[in-house]
Amino acid sequence: MVFGNIGQDKNIEILKIPRERVGVLIGKKGSVKKTIEKELGVKLEIDEDGTVTIYGTDKQKDPLAVWKAKDIVRAIGRGFNPEIALKLVSDEYVLEVIDIEDYASSENGVRRLKGRVIGKEGKSRRYIEELTGANVSVYGKTVAIVGEHEPVQIAKEAVEMLLRGASHAKTFKFLERERQKIKRTRFELWKKKNEVDELYEKMNPNYDDVEFEEDKEEEE
């Protein structure tokens, strides 16, 4: 397949996903593939065996478009639905993939650790998601996490605690503490922003009535 608008100086990335995830990546009538290409200005070539080639094109506006597309493809390959994976278009979202085999020495060990992360009837995984706001997918021999930077790092630490053998009770207490820290931090940021806004309004009481040159030009 030849793409006439592929930039010669653009990046090309090649990766492989499980064959059973190829259909999800392509989507109904190619909808998911087309959405990724449109959002990032890249081109995807998807083979039946799961090999995916990502081409940068002259249409991409984001210099990180190819890398973002790669993360989206990886996320879908690691079990996420396209809606969650496409959040990675935003600079605010990141993907982390943890290899369970790094913590297990056998197939039985991998299965046991997957069970710890998932929990009875999926309770453990859901609890991690609820307390962090990140999305967690346990697929194959990996645990993948998608979300904003800080929540993803907290979720990653919680997953690794379980993989290292920490009790669920200890892990959930860690998550509760971290959630409270995030709440306090966000409240402080909100408070400071309000203080700055109030100070600015006092210093510039008639700011809303100021007429800028651009506004005059537009009216003319």
C-alpha positions in Angstrom: 0.0 0.0 0.0 1.4 3.4 -1.0 0.4 6.7 0.7 1.2 9.6 -1.5 1.0 12.2 1.3 3.5 10.5 3.6 6.2 13.0 4.7 9.6 11.7 3.9 11.0 13.2 7.1 8.2 11.8 9.3 8.5 8.9 11.7 7.4 5.4 11.0 6.5 3.0 13.8 5.9 -0.7 13.6 4.4 -2.8 16.4 2.4 -6.0 16.9 -0.9 -6.6 18.7 -2.7 -9.9 19.3 -4.5 -11.1 16.2 -7.8 -11.3 18.1 -7.6 -7.5 18.7 -7.1 -6.6 15.0 -10.9 -6.4 14.4 -11.3 -4.0 17.3 -8.5 -1.8 16.0 -10.1 -1.6 12.6 -13.6 -1.2 13.8 -16.9 -1.6 12.0 -16.4 -0.6 8.4 -13.0 0.7 9.4 -14.4 3.3 11.8 -11.8 3.1 14.5 -8.8 3.1 12.1 -10.3 6.1 10.3 -10.8 8.0 13.6 -7.2 7.5 14.7 -6.0 8.6 11.3 -8.3 11.7 11.3 -7.5 12.7 14.8 -3.8 12.5 14.5 -3.1 13.0 10.8 -1.4 9.6 10.5 -1.8 6.5 8.3 -2.2 3.0 9.6 -1.5 -0.2 7.8 -2.9 -3.2 9.6 -2.0 -6.8 8.7 -4.1 -9.9 9.6 -1.3 -11.2 11.8 -1.5 -8.2 14.0 1.4 -6.2 12.6 0.6 -2.5 12.6 2.6 0.1 10.7 2.1 3.8 11.6 3.1 6.5 9.1 3.5 10.1 9.8 2.0 12.3 7.1 2.1 16.0 6.0 -1.3 16.4 7.6 -0.2 15.8 11.2 -0.1 18.9 13.3 1.2 17.3 16.5 4.9 16.3 16.3 4.1 13.5 18.7 1.2 12.2 16.5 3.0 8.9 15.5 3.9 8.2 19.2 0.4 8.9 20.3 -1.0 6.7 17.6 1.4 4.0 18.8 0.1 4.2 22.3 -3.6 4.1 21.1 -2.8 1.0 19.1 -1.0 -0.6 22.1 -3.9 0.3 24.4 -6.4 -1.4 22.1 -4.0 -4.4 21.8 -3.9 -4.7 25.6 -7.6 -5.0 25.9 -9.0 -1.4 26.1 -12.0 -0.4 24.0 -11.4 2.3 21.4 -13.3 4.9 23.3 -10.8 4.7 26.3 -7.8 4.2 24.0 -8.6 7.4 22.0 -8.3 9.5 25.2 -4.5 9.2 24.5 -4.9 11.7 21.8 -4.8 14.3 24.6 -1.5 15.4 26.1 -3.1 14.9 29.5 -3.4 11.2 29.2 -0.7 8.5 29.3 -0.5 4.7 28.9 1.4 2.4 31.3 1.8 -1.4 30.6 3.1 -3.7 33.3 4.4 -7.1 32.3 3.1 -9.7 34.8 5.9 -12.1 33.8 8.4 -9.7 35.6 6.7 -10.8 38.8 6.0 -14.5 38.1 8.3 -17.5 37.2 5.6 -19.8 35.8 2.3 -19.8 33.9 0.5 -20.7 37.1 2.2 -17.7 38.8 1.0 -15.4 36.0 -2.6 -16.7 36.4 -2.5 -16.3 40.2 -1.2 -12.7 39.9 -3.8 -11.8 37.3 -6.4 -13.1 39.7 -5.0 -10.8 42.5 -5.2 -7.7 40.3 -8.7 -8.6 39.0 -10.1 -9.7 42.4 -13.2 -11.7 43.1 -15.8 -10.8 40.4 -13.5 -7.9 39.3 -13.8 -6.1 42.6 -10.1 -5.3 43.0 -9.7 -3.9 39.5 -12.8 -1.8 39.8 -11.7 -0.5 43.2 -8.4 0.7 41.7 -10.3 2.4 38.9 -12.8 4.1 41.3 -10.1 5.4 43.7 -7.8 6.7 41.0 -10.1 7.6 38.1 -7.8 5.7 35.7 -8.9 2.8 33.5 -7.3 -0.7 34.1 -7.2 -3.6 31.7 -5.9 -7.0 32.6 -5.2 -8.8 29.3 -3.0 -11.7 28.4 0.2 -11.4 30.5 -0.1 -7.6 31.1 -1.9 -5.0 33.1 -2.4 -1.8 31.2 -3.5 1.6 32.7 -4.8 4.7 30.9 -5.5 8.0 32.5 -4.1 11.3 33.5 -0.5 11.3 34.7 -0.8 11.3 38.5 -3.7 8.9 38.7 -1.9 6.5 36.4 1.2 6.5 38.5 -0.9 5.8 41.7 -2.8 3.0 39.9 0.5 1.6 38.7 2.0 1.5 42.2 -1.2 -0.2 43.5 -1.0 -2.9 40.8 2.7 -3.4 41.5 2.0 -3.8 45.2 -0.4 -6.6 44.5 2.0 -8.2 42.1 4.7 -8.1 44.7 2.4 -9.8 47.2 1.0 -7.0 49.3 -2.4 -7.7 50.8 -5.5 -6.1 49.2 -6.2 -4.3 52.5 -2.8 -2.7 52.5 -3.1 -1.8 48.8 -6.5 -0.2 49.2 -5.4 1.8 52.2 -2.6 3.1 50.1 -5.1 4.1 47.4 -7.3 5.8 49.9 -4.4 7.9 51.3 -3.3 8.9 47.8 -6.8 9.9 46.8 -7.0 12.2 49.9 -3.7 13.7 48.9 -5.0 14.4 45.4 -8.2 16.0 46.8 -6.1 18.2 49.1 -3.8 19.2 46.3 -6.6 20.1 43.9 -8.4 22.0 46.6 -5.3 24.1 47.3 -4.8 24.8 43.6 -8.4 25.8 43.3 -8.1 28.0 46.4 -4.9 29.7 45.0 -6.5 30.3 41.6 -9.5 32.0 43.3 -7.2 34.2 45.4 -5.2 35.2 42.2 -8.5 35.9 40.4 -9.8 38.1 43.2 -6.5 40.0 43.5 -6.5 40.6 39.7 -10.0 41.9 39.8 -9.1 44.3 42.6 -6.1 45.5 40.6 -8.1 45.8 37.4 -11.7 46.6 38.4 -12.7 47.8 34.9 -10.9 45.0 33.0 -14.1 43.7 31.5 -14.9 47.1 30.1 -11.5 47.6 28.4 -11.8 47.7 24.6 -8.8 46.2 22.8 -7.6 47.2 19.3 -8.5 43.8 17.9 -12.1 44.2 19.1 -12.3 47.6 17.3 -11.0 46.1 14.1 -13.5 43.3 14.2 -16.4 45.7 14.7 -15.2 47.8 11.8 
